[in-house]
Amino acid sequence: MQCQECQDDVDELIPVKVGRKTRKLCEDCAERVQEADAVAGEAESNMQKMMEYKGRRT
């Protein structure tokens, strides 16, 4: 099986939700993508707090 991120052949792929899509990634890529998603979510939250955003997220 081949990782959709790095194109390496691996024994086991982990399904990871990226945005609205589920991608099958190797363990290393899955960890990197999850960390990047967590950082992006935290950054967005902090930006909304700074701008005193009260509405819904689109």
mmJSON file of the N, C-alpha and C atoms, coordinates in Angstrom:
{"data_MODEL":{"atom_site":{
"group_PDB":["ATOM","ATOM","ATOM","ATOM","ATOM","ATOM","ATOM","ATOM","ATOM","ATOM","ATOM","ATOM","ATOM","ATOM","ATOM","ATOM","ATOM","ATOM","ATOM","ATOM","ATOM","ATOM","ATOM","ATOM","ATOM","ATOM","ATOM","ATOM","ATOM","ATOM","ATOM","ATOM","ATOM","ATOM","ATOM","ATOM","ATOM","ATOM","ATOM","ATOM","ATOM","ATOM","ATOM","ATOM","ATOM","ATOM","ATOM","ATOM","ATOM","ATOM","ATOM","ATOM","ATOM","ATOM","ATOM","ATOM","ATOM","ATOM","ATOM","ATOM","ATOM","ATOM","ATOM","ATOM","ATOM","ATOM","ATOM","ATOM","ATOM","ATOM","ATOM","ATOM","ATOM","ATOM","ATOM","ATOM","ATOM","ATOM","ATOM","ATOM","ATOM","ATOM","ATOM","ATOM","ATOM","ATOM","ATOM","ATOM","ATOM","ATOM","ATOM","ATOM","ATOM","ATOM","ATOM","ATOM","ATOM","ATOM","ATOM","ATOM","ATOM","ATOM","ATOM","ATOM","ATOM","ATOM","ATOM","ATOM","ATOM","ATOM","ATOM","ATOM","ATOM","ATOM","ATOM","ATOM","ATOM","ATOM","ATOM","ATOM","ATOM","ATOM","ATOM","ATOM","ATOM","ATOM","ATOM","ATOM","ATOM","ATOM","ATOM","ATOM","ATOM","ATOM","ATOM","ATOM","ATOM","ATOM","ATOM","ATOM","ATOM","ATOM","ATOM","ATOM","ATOM","ATOM","ATOM","ATOM","ATOM","ATOM","ATOM","ATOM","ATOM","ATOM","ATOM","ATOM","ATOM","ATOM","ATOM","ATOM","ATOM","ATOM","ATOM","ATOM","ATOM","ATOM","ATOM","ATOM","ATOM","ATOM","ATOM","ATOM","ATOM","ATOM"],
"id":[1,2,3,4,5,6,7,8,9,10,11,12,13,14,15,16,17,18,19,20,21,22,23,24,25,26,27,28,29,30,31,32,33,34,35,36,37,38,39,40,41,42,43,44,45,46,47,48,49,50,51,52,53,54,55,56,57,58,59,60,61,62,63,64,65,66,67,68,69,70,71,72,73,74,75,76,77,78,79,80,81,82,83,84,85,86,87,88,89,90,91,92,93,94,95,96,97,98,99,100,101,102,103,104,105,106,107,108,109,110,111,112,113,114,115,116,117,118,119,120,121,122,123,124,125,126,127,128,129,130,131,132,133,134,135,136,137,138,139,140,141,142,143,144,145,146,147,148,149,150,151,152,153,154,155,156,157,158,159,160,161,162,163,164,165,166,167,168,169,170,171,172,173,174],
"type_symbol":["N","C","C","N","C","C","N","C","C","N","C","C","N","C","C","N","C","C","N","C","C","N","C","C","N","C","C","N","C","C","N","C","C","N","C","C","N","C","C","N","C","C","N","C","C","N","C","C","N","C","C","N","C","C","N","C","C","N","C","C","N","C","C","N","C","C","N","C","C","N","C","C","N","C","C","N","C","C","N","C","C","N","C","C","N","C","C","N","C","C","N","C","C","N","C","C","N","C","C","N","C","C","N","C","C","N","C","C","N","C","C","N","C","C","N","C","C","N","C","C","N","C","C","N","C","C","N","C","C","N","C","C","N","C","C","N","C","C","N","C","C","N","C","C","N","C","C","N","C","C","N","C","C","N","C","C","N","C","C","N","C","C","N","C","C","N","C","C","N","C","C","N","C","C"],
"label_atom_id":["N","CA","C","N","CA","C","N","CA","C","N","CA","C","N","CA","C","N","CA","C","N","CA","C","N","CA","C","N","CA","C","N","CA","C","N","CA","C","N","CA","C","N","CA","C","N","CA","C","N","CA","C","N","CA","C","N","CA","C","N","CA","C","N","CA","C","N","CA","C","N","CA","C","N","CA","C","N","CA","C","N","CA","C","N","CA","C","N","CA","C","N","CA","C","N","CA","C","N","CA","C","N","CA","C","N","CA","C","N","CA","C","N","CA","C","N","CA","C","N","CA","C","N","CA","C","N","CA","C","N","CA","C","N","CA","C","N","CA","C","N","CA","C","N","CA","C","N","CA","C","N","CA","C","N","CA","C","N","CA","C","N","CA","C","N","CA","C","N","CA","C","N","CA","C","N","CA","C","N","CA","C","N","CA","C","N","CA","C","N","CA","C","N","CA","C","N","CA","C","N","CA","C"],
"label_alt_id":[null,null,null,null,null,null,null,null,null,null,null,null,null,null,null,null,null,null,null,null,null,null,null,null,null,null,null,null,null,null,null,null,null,null,null,null,null,null,null,null,null,null,null,null,null,null,null,null,null,null,null,null,null,null,null,null,null,null,null,null,null,null,null,null,null,null,null,null,null,null,null,null,null,null,null,null,null,null,null,null,null,null,null,null,null,null,null,null,null,null,null,null,null,null,null,null,null,null,null,null,null,null,null,null,null,null,null,null,null,null,null,null,null,null,null,null,null,null,null,null,null,null,null,null,null,null,null,null,null,null,null,null,null,null,null,null,null,null,null,null,null,null,null,null,null,null,null,null,null,null,null,null,null,null,null,null,null,null,null,null,null,null,null,null,null,null,null,null,null,null,null,null,null,null],
"label_comp_id":["MET","MET","MET","GLN","GLN","GLN","CYS","CYS","CYS","GLN","GLN","GLN","GLU","GLU","GLU","CYS","CYS","CYS","GLN","GLN","GLN","ASP","ASP","ASP","ASP","ASP","ASP","VAL","VAL","VAL","ASP","ASP","ASP","GLU","GLU","GLU","LEU","LEU","LEU","ILE","ILE","ILE","PRO","PRO","PRO","VAL","VAL","VAL","LYS","LYS","LYS","VAL","VAL","VAL","GLY","GLY","GLY","ARG","ARG","ARG","LYS","LYS","LYS","THR","THR","THR","ARG","ARG","ARG","LYS","LYS","LYS","LEU","LEU","LEU","CYS","CYS","CYS","GLU","GLU","GLU","ASP","ASP","ASP","CYS","CYS","CYS","ALA","ALA","ALA","GLU","GLU","GLU","ARG","ARG","ARG","VAL","VAL","VAL","GLN","GLN","GLN","GLU","GLU","GLU","ALA","ALA","ALA","ASP","ASP","ASP","ALA","ALA","ALA","VAL","VAL","VAL","ALA","ALA","ALA","GLY","GLY","GLY","GLU","GLU","GLU","ALA","ALA","ALA","GLU","GLU","GLU","SER","SER","SER","ASN","ASN","ASN","MET","MET","MET","GLN","GLN","GLN","LYS","LYS","LYS","MET","MET","MET","MET","MET","MET","GLU","GLU","GLU","TYR","TYR","TYR","LYS","LYS","LYS","GLY","GLY","GLY","ARG","ARG","ARG","ARG","ARG","ARG","THR","THR","THR"],
"label_asym_id":["A","A","A","A","A","A","A","A","A","A","A","A","A","A","A","A","A","A","A","A","A","A","A","A","A","A","A","A","A","A","A","A","A","A","A","A","A","A","A","A","A","A","A","A","A","A","A","A","A","A","A","A","A","A","A","A","A","A","A","A","A","A","A","A","A","A","A","A","A","A","A","A","A","A","A","A","A","A","A","A","A","A","A","A","A","A","A","A","A","A","A","A","A","A","A","A","A","A","A","A","A","A","A","A","A","A","A","A","A","A","A","A","A","A","A","A","A","A","A","A","A","A","A","A","A","A","A","A","A","A","A","A","A","A","A","A","A","A","A","A","A","A","A","A","A","A","A","A","A","A","A","A","A","A","A","A","A","A","A","A","A","A","A","A","A","A","A","A","A","A","A","A","A","A"],
"label_entity_id":["1","1","1","1","1","1","1","1","1","1","1","1","1","1","1","1","1","1","1","1","1","1","1","1","1","1","1","1","1","1","1","1","1","1","1","1","1","1","1","1","1","1","1","1","1","1","1","1","1","1","1","1","1","1","1","1","1","1","1","1","1","1","1","1","1","1","1","1","1","1","1","1","1","1","1","1","1","1","1","1","1","1","1","1","1","1","1","1","1","1","1","1","1","1","1","1","1","1","1","1","1","1","1","1","1","1","1","1","1","1","1","1","1","1","1","1","1","1","1","1","1","1","1","1","1","1","1","1","1","1","1","1","1","1","1","1","1","1","1","1","1","1","1","1","1","1","1","1","1","1","1","1","1","1","1","1","1","1","1","1","1","1","1","1","1","1","1","1","1","1","1","1","1","1"],
"label_seq_id":[1,1,1,2,2,2,3,3,3,4,4,4,5,5,5,6,6,6,7,7,7,8,8,8,9,9,9,10,10,10,11,11,11,12,12,12,13,13,13,14,14,14,15,15,15,16,16,16,17,17,17,18,18,18,19,19,19,20,20,20,21,21,21,22,22,22,23,23,23,24,24,24,25,25,25,26,26,26,27,27,27,28,28,28,29,29,29,30,30,30,31,31,31,32,32,32,33,33,33,34,34,34,35,35,35,36,36,36,37,37,37,38,38,38,39,39,39,40,40,40,41,41,41,42,42,42,43,43,43,44,44,44,45,45,45,46,46,46,47,47,47,48,48,48,49,49,49,50,50,50,51,51,51,52,52,52,53,53,53,54,54,54,55,55,55,56,56,56,57,57,57,58,58,58],
"pdbx_PDB_ins_code":[null,null,null,null,null,null,null,null,null,null,null,null,null,null,null,null,null,null,null,null,null,null,null,null,null,null,null,null,null,null,null,null,null,null,null,null,null,null,null,null,null,null,null,null,null,null,null,null,null,null,null,null,null,null,null,null,null,null,null,null,null,null,null,null,null,null,null,null,null,null,null,null,null,null,null,null,null,null,null,null,null,null,null,null,null,null,null,null,null,null,null,null,null,null,null,null,null,null,null,null,null,null,null,null,null,null,null,null,null,null,null,null,null,null,null,null,null,null,null,null,null,null,null,null,null,null,null,null,null,null,null,null,null,null,null,null,null,null,null,null,null,null,null,null,null,null,null,null,null,null,null,null,null,null,null,null,null,null,null,null,null,null,null,null,null,null,null,null,null,null,null,null,null,null],
"Cartn_x":[0.841,0.0,0.889,0.349,1.14,0.504,1.338,0.886,0.493,-0.632,-1.095,-0.303,0.477,1.252,2.672,3.398,4.814,5.063,4.046,4.119,5.018,5.362,6.174,5.302,5.898,5.201,5.302,4.153,4.11,3.193,3.328,2.494,1.109,1.034,-0.233,-0.491,-1.709,-2.114,-3.147,-3.074,-3.989,-4.916,-6.243,-7.164,-7.177,-6.935,-6.9,-7.811,-8.663,-9.576,-8.826,-8.746,-8.085,-9.141,-9.598,-10.694,-11.949,-12.492,-13.688,-13.357,-12.104,-11.718,-10.978,-11.108,-10.347,-9.23,-8.0,-6.839,-6.175,-5.617,-4.915,-3.421,-2.841,-1.453,-0.657,0.672,1.541,1.564,2.115,2.082,2.779,3.938,4.68,3.901,3.374,2.613,1.331,0.669,-0.569,-0.297,0.803,1.159,1.435,2.182,2.493,1.228,0.319,-0.914,-1.803,-1.896,-2.715,-2.148,-0.818,-0.195,-0.444,-0.297,-0.516,-1.97,-2.903,-4.321,-4.623,-4.004,-4.206,-3.661,-2.489,-1.887,-2.758,-3.261,-4.111,-5.41,-5.995,-7.223,-6.995,-5.88,-5.545,-5.274,-4.593,-4.306,-5.601,-6.52,-7.8,-8.587,-8.577,-9.276,-8.7,-7.384,-6.741,-7.032,-7.062,-7.352,-8.783,-9.719,-11.11,-11.259,-10.534,-10.577,-10.007,-8.914,-8.266,-9.174,-9.916,-10.806,-12.199,-12.38,-13.655,-14.793,-14.525,-15.493,-16.569,-17.821,-18.93,-19.804,-19.663,-20.535,-20.112,-20.791,-20.499,-19.369,-18.653,-17.602,-18.233,-17.775,-18.338,-17.488],
"Cartn_y":[-1.17,0.0,1.237,2.308,3.512,4.686,5.431,6.615,7.692,8.38,9.426,10.72,10.846,12.062,11.937,10.906,10.78,9.742,9.01,8.0,6.813,6.623,5.48,4.239,3.083,1.819,1.44,1.195,0.841,-0.357,-1.004,-2.164,-1.751,-0.636,-0.231,1.251,1.566,2.954,3.336,4.586,5.089,6.106,5.912,6.912,8.162,9.328,10.602,11.574,12.26,13.239,14.555,15.03,16.291,17.171,18.184,19.0,18.15,17.992,17.15,15.779,15.565,14.304,13.41,12.111,11.141,10.628,10.772,10.319,9.176,8.244,7.111,7.414,7.588,8.01,7.026,7.05,6.254,6.897,6.212,6.685,8.038,8.224,9.486,10.651,10.468,11.538,11.841,10.81,11.002,11.861,11.593,12.369,13.827,14.047,15.413,16.174,15.523,16.173,16.51,15.607,15.869,17.028,17.096,18.205,19.527,19.533,20.757,21.208,20.258,20.592,21.181,20.618,21.132,22.553,22.807,24.142,25.136,24.741,25.632,25.95,24.971,25.197,26.131,25.958,26.83,28.252,28.385,29.715,30.424,29.696,30.292,30.728,29.892,30.219,31.482,31.57,32.752,34.003,33.874,35.02,35.505,34.57,34.95,35.632,35.152,35.795,37.202,37.359,38.65,39.654,39.188,40.059,40.142,39.489,39.452,38.964,37.909,37.315,36.582,36.913,36.317,35.391,35.417,34.652,33.209,32.537,31.138,31.026,29.938,29.627,29.102,29.528,29.044,27.975],
"Cartn_z":[0.0,0.0,0.0,-0.548,-0.723,0.016,0.731,1.46,0.452,0.701,-0.21,-0.058,1.007,1.251,0.694,1.126,0.756,-0.338,-0.735,-1.794,-1.452,-0.177,0.239,0.364,0.092,0.294,1.766,2.394,3.814,4.01,5.167,5.484,5.957,6.686,7.293,7.045,6.605,6.4,7.449,7.894,8.916,8.269,8.36,7.808,8.692,8.068,8.788,8.068,8.823,8.243,8.068,6.826,6.499,5.843,6.577,6.066,6.01,4.82,4.647,4.091,3.713,3.087,4.073,3.881,4.651,3.758,4.236,3.477,4.215,3.465,4.056,4.011,5.212,5.325,6.167,5.98,6.837,8.223,9.189,10.574,10.739,10.096,10.218,9.62,8.426,7.764,8.532,9.051,9.812,11.042,11.719,12.909,12.544,11.456,11.01,10.631,9.902,9.455,10.649,11.616,12.801,13.619,13.746,14.47,13.754,12.436,11.659,11.772,11.763,11.89,13.269,14.306,15.661,15.788,15.212,15.257,14.497,13.338,12.541,13.283,13.926,14.686,15.859,16.542,17.677,17.202,16.072,15.522,15.136,14.53,14.142,15.375,16.396,17.635,18.273,18.32,18.895,18.082,16.773,15.912,16.147,16.28,16.529,17.885,18.886,20.203,20.125,19.405,19.283,18.571,17.58,16.81,17.443,18.595,19.311,18.416,17.68,16.758,17.546,17.305,18.052,17.2,15.889,14.998,14.845,13.954,13.669,12.672,12.775,11.814,10.547,9.383,8.12,7.527],
"occupancy":[1.0,1.0,1.0,1.0,1.0,1.0,1.0,1.0,1.0,1.0,1.0,1.0,1.0,1.0,1.0,1.0,1.0,1.0,1.0,1.0,1.0,1.0,1.0,1.0,1.0,1.0,1.0,1.0,1.0,1.0,1.0,1.0,1.0,1.0,1.0,1.0,1.0,1.0,1.0,1.0,1.0,1.0,1.0,1.0,1.0,1.0,1.0,1.0,1.0,1.0,1.0,1.0,1.0,1.0,1.0,1.0,1.0,1.0,1.0,1.0,1.0,1.0,1.0,1.0,1.0,1.0,1.0,1.0,1.0,1.0,1.0,1.0,1.0,1.0,1.0,1.0,1.0,1.0,1.0,1.0,1.0,1.0,1.0,1.0,1.0,1.0,1.0,1.0,1.0,1.0,1.0,1.0,1.0,1.0,1.0,1.0,1.0,1.0,1.0,1.0,1.0,1.0,1.0,1.0,1.0,1.0,1.0,1.0,1.0,1.0,1.0,1.0,1.0,1.0,1.0,1.0,1.0,1.0,1.0,1.0,1.0,1.0,1.0,1.0,1.0,1.0,1.0,1.0,1.0,1.0,1.0,1.0,1.0,1.0,1.0,1.0,1.0,1.0,1.0,1.0,1.0,1.0,1.0,1.0,1.0,1.0,1.0,1.0,1.0,1.0,1.0,1.0,1.0,1.0,1.0,1.0,1.0,1.0,1.0,1.0,1.0,1.0,1.0,1.0,1.0,1.0,1.0,1.0,1.0,1.0,1.0,1.0,1.0,1.0],
"B_iso_or_equiv":[0.0,0.0,0.0,0.0,0.0,0.0,0.0,0.0,0.0,0.0,0.0,0.0,0.0,0.0,0.0,0.0,0.0,0.0,0.0,0.0,0.0,0.0,0.0,0.0,0.0,0.0,0.0,0.0,0.0,0.0,0.0,0.0,0.0,0.0,0.0,0.0,0.0,0.0,0.0,0.0,0.0,0.0,0.0,0.0,0.0,0.0,0.0,0.0,0.0,0.0,0.0,0.0,0.0,0.0,0.0,0.0,0.0,0.0,0.0,0.0,0.0,0.0,0.0,0.0,0.0,0.0,0.0,0.0,0.0,0.0,0.0,0.0,0.0,0.0,0.0,0.0,0.0,0.0,0.0,0.0,0.0,0.0,0.0,0.0,0.0,0.0,0.0,0.0,0.0,0.0,0.0,0.0,0.0,0.0,0.0,0.0,0.0,0.0,0.0,0.0,0.0,0.0,0.0,0.0,0.0,0.0,0.0,0.0,0.0,0.0,0.0,0.0,0.0,0.0,0.0,0.0,0.0,0.0,0.0,0.0,0.0,0.0,0.0,0.0,0.0,0.0,0.0,0.0,0.0,0.0,0.0,0.0,0.0,0.0,0.0,0.0,0.0,0.0,0.0,0.0,0.0,0.0,0.0,0.0,0.0,0.0,0.0,0.0,0.0,0.0,0.0,0.0,0.0,0.0,0.0,0.0,0.0,0.0,0.0,0.0,0.0,0.0,0.0,0.0,0.0,0.0,0.0,0.0,0.0,0.0,0.0,0.0,0.0,0.0],
"pdbx_formal_charge":[null,null,null,null,null,null,null,null,null,null,null,null,null,null,null,null,null,null,null,null,null,null,null,null,null,null,null,null,null,null,null,null,null,null,null,null,null,null,null,null,null,null,null,null,null,null,null,null,null,null,null,null,null,null,null,null,null,null,null,null,null,null,null,null,null,null,null,null,null,null,null,null,null,null,null,null,null,null,null,null,null,null,null,null,null,null,null,null,null,null,null,null,null,null,null,null,null,null,null,null,null,null,null,null,null,null,null,null,null,null,null,null,null,null,null,null,null,null,null,null,null,null,null,null,null,null,null,null,null,null,null,null,null,null,null,null,null,null,null,null,null,null,null,null,null,null,null,null,null,null,null,null,null,null,null,null,null,null,null,null,null,null,null,null,null,null,null,null,null,null,null,null,null,null],
"auth_seq_id":[1,1,1,2,2,2,3,3,3,4,4,4,5,5,5,6,6,6,7,7,7,8,8,8,9,9,9,10,10,10,11,11,11,12,12,12,13,13,13,14,14,14,15,15,15,16,16,16,17,17,17,18,18,18,19,19,19,20,20,20,21,21,21,22,22,22,23,23,23,24,24,24,25,25,25,26,26,26,27,27,27,28,28,28,29,29,29,30,30,30,31,31,31,32,32,32,33,33,33,34,34,34,35,35,35,36,36,36,37,37,37,38,38,38,39,39,39,40,40,40,41,41,41,42,42,42,43,43,43,44,44,44,45,45,45,46,46,46,47,47,47,48,48,48,49,49,49,50,50,50,51,51,51,52,52,52,53,53,53,54,54,54,55,55,55,56,56,56,57,57,57,58,58,58],
"auth_comp_id":["MET","MET","MET","GLN","GLN","GLN","CYS","CYS","CYS","GLN","GLN","GLN","GLU","GLU","GLU","CYS","CYS","CYS","GLN","GLN","GLN","ASP","ASP","ASP","ASP","ASP","ASP","VAL","VAL","VAL","ASP","ASP","ASP","GLU","GLU","GLU","LEU","LEU","LEU","ILE","ILE","ILE","PRO","PRO","PRO","VAL","VAL","VAL","LYS","LYS","LYS","VAL","VAL","VAL","GLY","GLY","GLY","ARG","ARG","ARG","LYS","LYS","LYS","THR","THR","THR","ARG","ARG","ARG","LYS","LYS","LYS","LEU","LEU","LEU","CYS","CYS","CYS","GLU","GLU","GLU","ASP","ASP","ASP","CYS","CYS","CYS","ALA","ALA","ALA","GLU","GLU","GLU","ARG","ARG","ARG","VAL","VAL","VAL","GLN","GLN","GLN","GLU","GLU","GLU","ALA","ALA","ALA","ASP","ASP","ASP","ALA","ALA","ALA","VAL","VAL","VAL","ALA","ALA","ALA","GLY","GLY","GLY","GLU","GLU","GLU","ALA","ALA","ALA","GLU","GLU","GLU","SER","SER","SER","ASN","ASN","ASN","MET","MET","MET","GLN","GLN","GLN","LYS","LYS","LYS","MET","MET","MET","MET","MET","MET","GLU","GLU","GLU","TYR","TYR","TYR","LYS","LYS","LYS","GLY","GLY","GLY","ARG","ARG","ARG","ARG","ARG","ARG","THR","THR","THR"],
"auth_asym_id":["A","A","A","A","A","A","A","A","A","A","A","A","A","A","A","A","A","A","A","A","A","A","A","A","A","A","A","A","A","A","A","A","A","A","A","A","A","A","A","A","A","A","A","A","A","A","A","A","A","A","A","A","A","A","A","A","A","A","A","A","A","A","A","A","A","A","A","A","A","A","A","A","A","A","A","A","A","A","A","A","A","A","A","A","A","A","A","A","A","A","A","A","A","A","A","A","A","A","A","A","A","A","A","A","A","A","A","A","A","A","A","A","A","A","A","A","A","A","A","A","A","A","A","A","A","A","A","A","A","A","A","A","A","A","A","A","A","A","A","A","A","A","A","A","A","A","A","A","A","A","A","A","A","A","A","A","A","A","A","A","A","A","A","A","A","A","A","A","A","A","A","A","A","A"],
"auth_atom_id":["N","CA","C","N","CA","C","N","CA","C","N","CA","C","N","CA","C","N","CA","C","N","CA","C","N","CA","C","N","CA","C","N","CA","C","N","CA","C","N","CA","C","N","CA","C","N","CA","C","N","CA","C","N","CA","C","N","CA","C","N","CA","C","N","CA","C","N","CA","C","N","CA","C","N","CA","C","N","CA","C","N","CA","C","N","CA","C","N","CA","C","N","CA","C","N","CA","C","N","CA","C","N","CA","C","N","CA","C","N","CA","C","N","CA","C","N","CA","C","N","CA","C","N","CA","C","N","CA","C","N","CA","C","N","CA","C","N","CA","C","N","CA","C","N","CA","C","N","CA","C","N","CA","C","N","CA","C","N","CA","C","N","CA","C","N","CA","C","N","CA","C","N","CA","C","N","CA","C","N","CA","C","N","CA","C","N","CA","C","N","CA","C","N","CA","C","N","CA","C","N","CA","C"],
"pdbx_PDB_model_num":[1,1,1,1,1,1,1,1,1,1,1,1,1,1,1,1,1,1,1,1,1,1,1,1,1,1,1,1,1,1,1,1,1,1,1,1,1,1,1,1,1,1,1,1,1,1,1,1,1,1,1,1,1,1,1,1,1,1,1,1,1,1,1,1,1,1,1,1,1,1,1,1,1,1,1,1,1,1,1,1,1,1,1,1,1,1,1,1,1,1,1,1,1,1,1,1,1,1,1,1,1,1,1,1,1,1,1,1,1,1,1,1,1,1,1,1,1,1,1,1,1,1,1,1,1,1,1,1,1,1,1,1,1,1,1,1,1,1,1,1,1,1,1,1,1,1,1,1,1,1,1,1,1,1,1,1,1,1,1,1,1,1,1,1,1,1,1,1,1,1,1,1,1,1]
}}}
